[in-house]
């Protein structure tokens, strides 16, 4: 009885509905969708995230962030990482002044001094560099960018929400990584999303599970996170595409952890296996990911140790707010999917994340 009463009093979670409250459908992206959405809220954070996974065993990812939570409002910066086949992490974090950010109004073209992310025919171009490390990449979209419904997951009364769209759901990626002056050719696959929140994410998110899966004929994108106990359910968003379009969209994303062990360094209960199950009226999918051999494991706040003010800030955050950690693994995965009554198993490569935000 107590459990039933607690469930009845839980706060609502609304996932990717249309503005009229109906179930969300897939919409193409406009320049307004792609561009920044400035806010006066102190916790405003807007982010462009890109992945490039190469056939040669390298992979890289980029976060371009604009935030009000720094010393000045609307402060831009970027962080990017290249991981070698030997799992060596090469990382650069750079902050800029607000006046360094240049953004076009009639097209998506974001520039930070000599660095840029911009829309071009059939996709996007990225150029980013710092201290002998760099990426010059072209993302050729096979599936057009999209947003599901109004793009928002709304938690409780509506002050807390998370927005996301997908400019690059299934791109072919070419170009190069630059490592200490040496050019490493890039040929492979990638991903790009664009997200936004205006309140403290700790209000509504706890542990993330993400999977980006690429096969010859399909992409599967999965994002899920647990929420605090007052909410009726967690966050889920997933899509399956073929080589041309989105086939299925899901907000019913079920995640089961297995082979869980407490990591000695972080103190986090990290799973060696994650099972994803996606359920909708028309489609069903299941994937089991072996996460037992992370290609990366790191303290998200470690970069603060490099700043003169950072150690004190990190200690305060760890004590009063959160101890965030990331785990990533790149592994072969088989996805069993049923679409329109037809069932098949698709084998490909997955970029999997387990993210502890608290």
N, C-alpha and C positions, 0 to 999 in steps of 0.2 A: 504493500500500500504506500509506504513512504517513497519508494522508487517511482511509483506511478505519479504521485503528487509532485515530485521533483521534476519529472519529465513534462508534466502539464504546465509547470511554471517556467520552463526553459525559454530563453530568448530566441527569437526566430533568426534563421540564417537564410537569406535569399540569394540564390546563385544565378547570375547571368540571365536575368529576365529582360523582356522588352520594357520600355518605359510605361506601357499600359498594364504591366503585371503579368502578361502572358509568357509562355515558355520562350526562351531565347532561340533565335535562329542565326545562321551565319550571314554576316554582312561584310562587304568589301570595305577597305580602309580609305579614308579621305586624308587630305593634307592636314586638316584640323585634328583628326585622330592621331596622326603621326607626330605632330609638333608638340612642344612642351605645353603644359597646362599650369601656369604659375598660380601660386596661392600665397596668401598672407599667413597661413597657419605655420607655427614654428616647426611642427613635425612634418612639414611638406617634404617629400622625397620622390623624385621621378627618375626612372632608370631605363636605359637601353642595354640589353644583355645579348651578346652574340657568342656563338660557339663555332669553331672550325675544327673538324676531326679529319686527319689526313690518312691517306693510304699507307704512308711510310711510318706510322706509329707515333708521330707528334700530334698533339692537340693544343688548342689555345682558346681562351675565352676573354671577353672584355665586358666591363661594366662602365658605362658612361652615366654619371650621376649628377643631378642638379638638386640642391638641398638648401633648406633654410636653417639647418641645425648646426652650421658652422659659426665662425666668427661674424660673417656677414650673411645677409639674406641672399637667396638665389645664387649660391656659390656652386660653380661647376667643378668637376674633376673626373678623372678616370683611373681605373685600376685594370691592368691586364696581365695575364699569365700565359706563359708557354711551358708545356710539360714535354720533356723529351721521351724517347722510347725507353730510356733507363729510369724514368719517373723522377728526373730532376726538375724541380719547380723554379722557374725564372719569373720574377714578379717585379712590376713597377707600379707605384702609386703616385699620382701627380694631382696637386690642387691648383686651381686657377682663380683669378679674380673675376668677379661678375662681368666686368667690362671685356674680358677675353672671349666671352661667349657670343657668337654671331649666328643667328638663325633666320632663314628666309621665311617670308610669309606666304608666298605663292607656290612653294614646293618644299619638300623636306630636304634640308641642307644644313646640318649642324656643324659648326666649326669652332675649334679651340686652338687658336694660333695656327700652327702648321698641321694640326690634326683635324680629321673630319670623318663624319658618317653622313652619307648623302644618297638620295634616291637617284637611280639611273635607269635607263630602259631595261626592263626585265629583272630588276632587283636593286641592289645597294652596293656601294663602295665604301670601304673602311681604310683609313690610313691613320696609323697611330704609332708613336715612337717616343722613347725616353731612355737615355743612358745606355746606348748600344743595343737596345732591344726594340723590336718593332714588328708591325704587321701591315702588309699592304694586300688587301683581299677584295675579291669581287664575289658577291653572292648572287647567283643566277636563280631566281625563283622558278620552280616548277609548278608549285601550287601558289595561287595569289594570296597575299596577306589578308587577314580577316579579323573580325571581332565577333564574339558570341553574345547576342542580345545587346544590352547596353554596356557590356564589358565590366560590370561591377558585381562583386560579392559584398553584400551588405550584412553587417552583424548587429543584431539587436535593434535599437531605436533608429539607427541610421547614421550616427556620428562617425562610427568606425566602418570604413569600407576600403576595399582593395580593388583597383582597376588594372586590367591587362588586355593587350591586344597582341596579335602575332604578325608582324610585318614579313617574317621569313619562316614559314612553317616547314618548307622542304626545299632548301636551296642546294645547288651544286656550288662548291667553293673552289676557287682557283686563286693563285697569287703567290705570295711568299711570306715566310717569317724571316726576320733578320735577328741573328744572335751573334753579338760581338763582331759585327761587320760581315759575318758569313750569311749568305742567302740560302735559305732552305725552301725549295719549291713546295707549294701547297697544292694538292689535288685531293678532293674528298667531298665531304658533306657537312652541312651546318644547320644553324638554327638562329632565330632572332625573335626576341619579345620586347615589349615596351610596357612598363608598369608604373603605377602611381598610388601613393597613399598620403593622407594628410594628418593622421593621428599616430600615436605610438603603436607600431605593429604588435608589441607585446600584449596589447589589449585583446587581440583576437587570434594570434597565431602562436603555436608552440613548436612542434616538430614537423619539418617538411620532408616529403618523399617526392622526388621528381625523376622521370625517365624520359629521355629523348631517344627514340628507336628509329633506325633507318635500315630499310631493306631495298632490294632492287625495285620492288613495285609498290611499297607502302611506307608511310611514316606513322608512328604512334607517339603522341605527345601527352604526357601525364603530369599533372601537378596536384598535390594533396597536402594538406596540413591539419594537424589536430588543433582543436580550439579549447579554451578554458571551459570548465564544467558548466558555466551558466548557459551555454549555447546548446541548442537542440541537436546540432550535428557539426561535423567538420567541414572543411573546404575541399571541394573536388572539381577538377576541370580536366577533360581529356578529349582528344580528337584522334580519329583515324583518317588518313588520306590515302588516295592512290597517287599516281603520277601527275594528276591534273587538278583534283578538287578534294574538298572535305567530304568524306563519305558518311561519317557518324560523329556526333558530339555527345559528350557524357558529362553530367554533374554528379552521377552516382559512381563514385570511385572508392573501391574498397581495398584497403591496404592491410596486409598481414605480415608481421615480422617473424622471422624464424632464426634459430641458432644465435640467439641474443647473448652477448657477453659484455661485461663492463670494461671499457677501454681504460687501461691504467693511467694513461697520460691525461686524458680529458675528464675521466670520471663519468662519461656518458655510456648509457646502455646501447651499444651499437649492434645492429643486426647483421649476421653473416648472409642472410637471405631475405629478400623482400618479394612477396607475391602481390601482384596488382590484378584486380578484377574490375572490369568496366561493364556497366549494365545500362541499357536503354530499351525503349520499346522495340526498336528495330535491330539492335546490334548487341553483341556480347563479345568480350575479349578477356583473355587471361595471359599473364606473363609472369615468369619466375626468374628473378635476377640474383645471380651469385655476387654478393657484395663483400665476400670474405677477404678479398685481396685489393684493398683500396689503392688506387693510383695516387691519391692525395688524401692527406689528413692534416688539418691545420686549425689553429686558434684564429678566429676571425679578427680578433682585436690585437693580434701580435704586431701589426704594423704600427700601432700606437707606441710601441717601445722605441721606435726610431725617432720620435719627435720629442722636443725638449719638454713639452707639457704632457706628453702622452702617458707616461707611467702612472702619474697621479690620476689622470682621467680613466685609464684602464682599471685601476684599482677601485675607483668609485663605481664604475659601471659593473664590474664583477661582483662587488659587494651589494649594491642596491638594485641593480636592474637585471643583468643577464650575463651568462658565460657562453657566448655563441661559438659553435664549432661546426666545421664542414667536413664531410667525408664524400669522396667521389670515386667511382669505379667505371672503367670502360670494359665491357664484356660482351661476348656473343650471347644472344638471347633468341629464343623461339617464342613467338606470340601466336596463340590459338585464337582465331577470330571467327565469329559467325555474323555475316552481314546478309540481310534479306533471305535468310534460310540456308545460305551456303556456308559451310564450315571448312576452314583450311588452316594450316600451320605455316607461318611465314618466319624464316630465319634471317637474322640480320645482326647489327651491332647496336648496343645501347650505351648511352652516357647517363649514368645513374647517380643521383645525389641523395644523401641523407643530411639534413641541415638542422642542427639544434639551435634555436633562436634564444633559448633561455637557459 
